[in-house]
Amino acid sequence: MDTFIRFTNQTQGRDRLFRATQYTCMLLRYLLEPKAGKEKVVLKLKKLETSVSTGRKYKRDSYLG
């Protein structure tokens, strides 16, 4: 657990974690879109993906200046 906390306390570690979350949402959305009855889940995944992407963008911009 200590290793995970040290990893996420680093800027690069947080970005990797958020990127992994973003790409996992994209993959799940891709796999669930053709399935009937999964529209609500797909919509939630899309919103989460967008939020994580926006957060990564703002964090990246704040580090650059």
ZARO-186703 format. One record per residue (C-alpha): chain; y, x, z. Coordinates in nm, 4 decimals, decimal comma. Layout:
N
<atom><chain>A</chain><Y>Y</Y><X>X</X><Z>Z</Z></atom>
...
! end
This chain:
65
<atom><chain>A</chain><Y>0,0000</Y><X>0,0000</X><Z>0,0000</Z></atom>
<atom><chain>A</chain><Y>0,2377</Y><X>0,2856</X><Z>0,0790</Z></atom>
<atom><chain>A</chain><Y>0,1819</Y><X>0,4258</X><Z>-0,2688</Z></atom>
<atom><chain>A</chain><Y>0,2749</Y><X>0,0912</X><Z>-0,4241</Z></atom>
<atom><chain>A</chain><Y>0,5934</Y><X>0,0698</X><Z>-0,2149</Z></atom>
<atom><chain>A</chain><Y>0,6968</Y><X>0,4258</X><Z>-0,3065</Z></atom>
<atom><chain>A</chain><Y>0,6260</Y><X>0,3495</X><Z>-0,6739</Z></atom>
<atom><chain>A</chain><Y>0,8349</Y><X>0,0311</X><Z>-0,6781</Z></atom>
<atom><chain>A</chain><Y>1,1221</Y><X>0,2004</X><Z>-0,4930</Z></atom>
<atom><chain>A</chain><Y>1,1707</Y><X>0,4273</X><Z>-0,7932</Z></atom>
<atom><chain>A</chain><Y>1,3819</Y><X>0,2993</X><Z>-1,0807</Z></atom>
<atom><chain>A</chain><Y>1,1215</Y><X>0,3883</X><Z>-1,3391</Z></atom>
<atom><chain>A</chain><Y>0,8454</Y><X>0,2311</X><Z>-1,1288</Z></atom>
<atom><chain>A</chain><Y>1,0313</Y><X>-0,0978</X><Z>-1,1011</Z></atom>
<atom><chain>A</chain><Y>1,0961</Y><X>-0,1042</X><Z>-1,4738</Z></atom>
<atom><chain>A</chain><Y>0,7278</Y><X>-0,0430</X><Z>-1,5471</Z></atom>
<atom><chain>A</chain><Y>0,6278</Y><X>-0,3229</X><Z>-1,3113</Z></atom>
<atom><chain>A</chain><Y>0,8739</Y><X>-0,5659</X><Z>-1,4711</Z></atom>
<atom><chain>A</chain><Y>0,7677</Y><X>-0,4586</X><Z>-1,8203</Z></atom>
<atom><chain>A</chain><Y>0,4023</Y><X>-0,5161</X><Z>-1,7317</Z></atom>
<atom><chain>A</chain><Y>0,4932</Y><X>-0,8620</X><Z>-1,5989</Z></atom>
<atom><chain>A</chain><Y>0,6905</Y><X>-0,9417</X><Z>-1,9135</Z></atom>
<atom><chain>A</chain><Y>0,4126</Y><X>-0,8328</X><Z>-2,1473</Z></atom>
<atom><chain>A</chain><Y>0,1491</Y><X>-1,0162</X><Z>-1,9423</Z></atom>
<atom><chain>A</chain><Y>0,3505</Y><X>-1,3365</X><Z>-1,9784</Z></atom>
<atom><chain>A</chain><Y>0,3726</Y><X>-1,2784</X><Z>-2,3527</Z></atom>
<atom><chain>A</chain><Y>-0,0038</Y><X>-1,2254</X><Z>-2,3791</Z></atom>
<atom><chain>A</chain><Y>-0,0905</Y><X>-1,5311</X><Z>-2,1695</Z></atom>
<atom><chain>A</chain><Y>0,1513</Y><X>-1,7439</X><Z>-2,3677</Z></atom>
<atom><chain>A</chain><Y>-0,0047</Y><X>-1,6249</X><Z>-2,6925</Z></atom>
<atom><chain>A</chain><Y>-0,3521</Y><X>-1,7087</X><Z>-2,5652</Z></atom>
<atom><chain>A</chain><Y>-0,2588</Y><X>-2,0491</X><Z>-2,4220</Z></atom>
<atom><chain>A</chain><Y>-0,0286</Y><X>-2,1847</X><Z>-2,6960</Z></atom>
<atom><chain>A</chain><Y>-0,3073</Y><X>-2,3156</X><Z>-2,9217</Z></atom>
<atom><chain>A</chain><Y>-0,4777</Y><X>-2,4974</X><Z>-2,6320</Z></atom>
<atom><chain>A</chain><Y>-0,4031</Y><X>-2,8653</X><Z>-2,5856</Z></atom>
<atom><chain>A</chain><Y>-0,2609</Y><X>-2,9699</X><Z>-2,2500</Z></atom>
<atom><chain>A</chain><Y>-0,1155</Y><X>-2,6286</X><Z>-2,1637</Z></atom>
<atom><chain>A</chain><Y>0,2420</Y><X>-2,7005</X><Z>-2,2706</Z></atom>
<atom><chain>A</chain><Y>0,3849</Y><X>-2,6934</X><Z>-1,9159</Z></atom>
<atom><chain>A</chain><Y>0,2176</Y><X>-2,3626</X><Z>-1,8354</Z></atom>
<atom><chain>A</chain><Y>0,3346</Y><X>-2,2113</X><Z>-2,1649</Z></atom>
<atom><chain>A</chain><Y>0,6900</Y><X>-2,3275</X><Z>-2,0951</Z></atom>
<atom><chain>A</chain><Y>0,6849</Y><X>-2,1723</X><Z>-1,7452</Z></atom>
<atom><chain>A</chain><Y>0,5483</Y><X>-1,8453</X><Z>-1,8840</Z></atom>
<atom><chain>A</chain><Y>0,8201</Y><X>-1,8419</X><Z>-2,1491</Z></atom>
<atom><chain>A</chain><Y>1,0902</Y><X>-1,8949</X><Z>-1,8849</Z></atom>
<atom><chain>A</chain><Y>0,9456</Y><X>-1,6223</X><Z>-1,6646</Z></atom>
<atom><chain>A</chain><Y>0,9244</Y><X>-1,3841</X><Z>-1,9592</Z></atom>
<atom><chain>A</chain><Y>1,2871</Y><X>-1,4532</X><Z>-2,0492</Z></atom>
<atom><chain>A</chain><Y>1,4033</Y><X>-1,4045</X><Z>-1,6896</Z></atom>
<atom><chain>A</chain><Y>1,2191</Y><X>-1,0746</X><Z>-1,6521</Z></atom>
<atom><chain>A</chain><Y>1,3502</Y><X>-0,9542</X><Z>-1,9881</Z></atom>
<atom><chain>A</chain><Y>1,7071</Y><X>-1,0419</X><Z>-1,8945</Z></atom>
<atom><chain>A</chain><Y>1,6696</Y><X>-0,8755</X><Z>-1,5543</Z></atom>
<atom><chain>A</chain><Y>1,5361</Y><X>-0,5586</X><Z>-1,7158</Z></atom>
<atom><chain>A</chain><Y>1,8291</Y><X>-0,5571</X><Z>-1,9577</Z></atom>
<atom><chain>A</chain><Y>2,0872</Y><X>-0,5949</X><Z>-1,6814</Z></atom>
<atom><chain>A</chain><Y>1,9225</Y><X>-0,3296</X><Z>-1,4658</Z></atom>
<atom><chain>A</chain><Y>1,9033</Y><X>-0,0903</X><Z>-1,7612</Z></atom>
<atom><chain>A</chain><Y>2,2711</Y><X>-0,1485</X><Z>-1,8435</Z></atom>
<atom><chain>A</chain><Y>2,3754</Y><X>-0,0961</X><Z>-1,4815</Z></atom>
<atom><chain>A</chain><Y>2,1945</Y><X>0,2395</X><Z>-1,4702</Z></atom>
<atom><chain>A</chain><Y>2,3640</Y><X>0,3559</X><Z>-1,7891</Z></atom>
<atom><chain>A</chain><Y>2,7119</Y><X>0,2971</X><Z>-1,6631</Z></atom>
! end
